[in-house]
């Protein structure tokens, strides 16, 4: 006969498992299989992160129902589509983005730094990627010389940073 402590522990585990099943049934998941994987994913107007991380498609927890998904990548045409998420199920969104013509030189470089590596980077209110793509000496966003408003917006929406920077040909500017 099991002791009272073991019975209590089993009961607690059963209750916790039941609550997890209920939580999973109250939401669904959206898996993004997007080419290119670095595209930013916006669900119902809110940035949620890149479509993939190290070429592995990301999955997002969503409430059941119809959602608007916008895919943005500066070198590709934006895609806006609707998806229907079912409670307790995974919906897969597969998209191939169409490339835009390449920009012409001269270029300067913009680097970004932020503790949230998936924070969105906007240049003149246009999504350009996430912080980790432009965060070290070997990475940066190439821009034509000029003055730009750069915004770094963490995924949680807290403490965005907005700065005006002047990009010069063959030089690097850093926004923290």
Secondary structure, DSSP 8 states (H G I E B T S, - for coil): ---HHHHHHHHHHHHHHHHHHHHHHTEEEEEEEEESTT-EEEETTEEEEESEETTEEEEEEEESEEEEEEEE-TTB--EEEEEEE-TT-EEEEEEE--B-----S--EEEEE--S-TT-EEEETTEEEEEGGGG-STT--EEE-SEEEEEEEE-TT--S-EEEEEEE-TT-EEEE-
